[in-house]
């Protein structure tokens, strides 16, 4: 079960512009740009290539990075097209700060040339934002990376910025000169055991810990990010996102417990919806609790997008052969519905998926049904909608197992005592079930009425 806490990303909007101005809302973008974005997913490689090259030429006309570009850069099999999209990311206006984390993630890309182009793009981004500086300096200062071509690609553009913007190089060198134990002690004393807002210098120290080679230090950095998430400023969040993205391939090789810590930091850091495809790219064993957490995190990050992305993949685990995984999937859907700023239609869609799966698995083993009921035992919202579902379900699902499942569901949901109208409807349903010809159904309904 995942705790998705963390507020609120609001998409930017814009107005119609001339060719010399930037494009805000895609709905009013010039036809050529709208067409190019839609053609990024075309079946023809030549069409996708032309679309990507056109977007590169018009990158400065966009007020922010379109989500279509980020989605396609992780899906695109052709390295030349992927590199064009990376070049777009470096050139486009980026008030949300999404280009740096995407390019940082692509530093480990296996498509020929894409990682070097991502490093070059990060050099361009570093001229406008400090987000790439700590991760790239950590990479440059590590002994195994002294001849890394990515560092050369980054440094050609960003060397002066690294030198003059802050003491990033010196900070990283000091971190690398001391033991992991000493760094952990320093981070705890200066960043964790304090309620003060994080300064930029402290944030650099946290990101350096996050990007270090020490597993315990990385784990502590993740927890500090979670502890200070609500007080981070927008520019600081962008630096956190870049550090998390830079280390994704490292966390992919960690234990499942650490991977859960990583995905928790992703949610708590309030990544913008545009970065959901990057979250989806996290590699972990499929049909596992970690893959379930990854899919949940991607849906959570994208919760304000229309249409809602990733929900179907998240729901696949409802049908797992493992009782704990199917029940965990139901819990995650119900948790998603309880997040304060989740749109109401997304919340009910998530709950409905869990309800439908529970009913369709009414004849499955008791451990499976028990895990679903455990999920609903903690569900304390959308009660009127749940009762409405049960009212229709009594007419739809007629077998003894299905009727029994409805009765048990009515018995575990923590109904709000102040909702008299809802409680009355629940009592009416139980009264109807108490007259069932199926003894087991009637018995449990009478017990609940009593």
Secondary structure, DSSP 8 states (H G I E B T S, - for coil): ------------------TTS-B-SGGGS-HHHHHHHHGGG-S-HHHHHHHHHHHHHTGGGBSS--HHHHHHHHH---HHHHHHHHHHHHHS--TT-HHHHHHHHGGG--STTHHHHHHHHHHHHHTT-STTHHHHHHHHHSGGGTT-HHHHHHHHHHHHHHHHH-SHHHHHHHHHHS-HHHHHHHHIIIIIS--S---HHHHHHHHHHHTSS-HHHHHHHHHHHHHHGGG--HHHHHHHHHHHHHTHHHHTTS-HHHHHHHHHHHHHTT--GGGHHHHHT----SSSHHHHHHHHHHHHHTTTSSS--SHHHHHGGGG-SSHHHHHHHHHHHHHHHHSTTS-HHHHHHHHHHHHHHHHHTTTS-HHHHHHHHHHHHT--S-HHHHHHHHHHHHHH--SHHHHHHHHHHHHHS---TT-HHHHHHHHHHHHHHHT-SSHHHHHHHHHHH-
